[in-house]
């Protein structure tokens, strides 16, 4: 299938490319199936995002003798004789127990997760802007999936925590462009009438990926944590090969390259990033939406790491989060269709923050706290979904992938800080984890009021179109 069969393209050199909805003689099933296939990358993205919840979980321990009162009275096995206690599951079921990290401090045990998101942060700066310039959406998606899956597979061979952290960093580095390229590519090869549904399907697949982790981890709970990486990374590798052969490049990006004057302008790497930061109005919009993304990312990635401190069954608790995330995708689609972007985001971030603050108080019933955690996580998830759609609508094609990447960078920055706050919250007080999460997401969510409303707006291809659209009325 050629790219022109996805969307009609006006390649006239005298006119800028236009991608408004044009009637076609006949619809092809591949016009919907291919965007969905591209969107499925988010399932593998979710698995690598949250695999540390199980692979690096704090394992439970037990006293070897029921008559050992000293052991029974202790809450920390590090203060006990090695022959007085044992892990409930085999030591190789978690990196914490296999490498005896339980007595090395919470910061060291959270280092692999922070390394992963640090890789996401740096990779986002170095990789994703290439999708607007020399590589395009498809090539970078394939490359990113390969780096993520290969590094993740090699992590299963790690001999110690330091090699493991390096490979987690590389996995995050590659993974940084997966969600952005998949999101933008699936949006640009889909018809306008399907764009909203395709965008939400990315997060539906993300929920499926998250949901798949719990049964995989539970089935292999008595085997090594290394198997969980192999079970998730091998399919991701095969997916990258499949995408390379059957998915076309974005027709919008190809058309931009076919216009020689624009090709010269955008052929150099990082030129789209320069366009973002040198245009004052665009920069202000970027900063506002990045601030909102920072708070959402802290809650979205931090809450699942805190599930173990609320509920005793980690596997079931993660299932609750994932299962509840599925109808949340439907609710998100409803909000995108019927509610303005700014109103939705302010409401969701406020609700997420309030629910997070409820988890600070230990005296509240554990079921109520778990419900509050799920609500906070789901609201943050819905807010991130809408923010990503919002980012696609706010910025034109010439800088769209770079802009969406920067928004995800802000989300990653929140994710980098989240494990550190989680570790401090477990060691000291929940105010440092749940409390900070709630306050930050509420405050950062307010920045969306400075953004233009884009509901019903056609996508722009260049800065001139964007400025023109900003001065016209939004379609209701």
Buried (B, 14 or more C-beta within 10 A) or exposed (E): EEBEBBBBBEEEEEEBBBBEEEEEEEEEEBBBEBBBBBBBBBBBBBBBBBBBBBBBBBBEBEBEEEEBEEBEEBEEBEEBEEEBBBBEBBBBBBBBBBBEBBEBEBEBBBBBBBBBBBBBBBBBBEBBBBBBBBBBBBBBBBBBBBBBBBBBBBBBEBEEBEEBBBBBBBBBBBBBBBBBBBBBBBBBBBBBEBBBBBBBBBBBBBBBBBBBBBEBBBEBBEEBBBBBBBBBBEBBBEBBEEBBEEBBBBBBBBBBBEBEEBEEBBEEBBBBBEBBBEBEEBEEBBBBBBBBBBBBBBBBBBBBBBBBBBBEEBBEBBBBBBBBBBEBBEEBBEBBEEBBBBBBBBBBBBBBBBBBBBBBBEEBEEEEBBBBBBBBBBBBBBBBBBBBBBBBBBBBBBBBBBBBBBBBBBBBBBBBBBBBBBBBBBEEEBBBBBBBBBBBBBBBBBBBEBBBBBBEBBBBBBBEBBBEBBEEEBEE
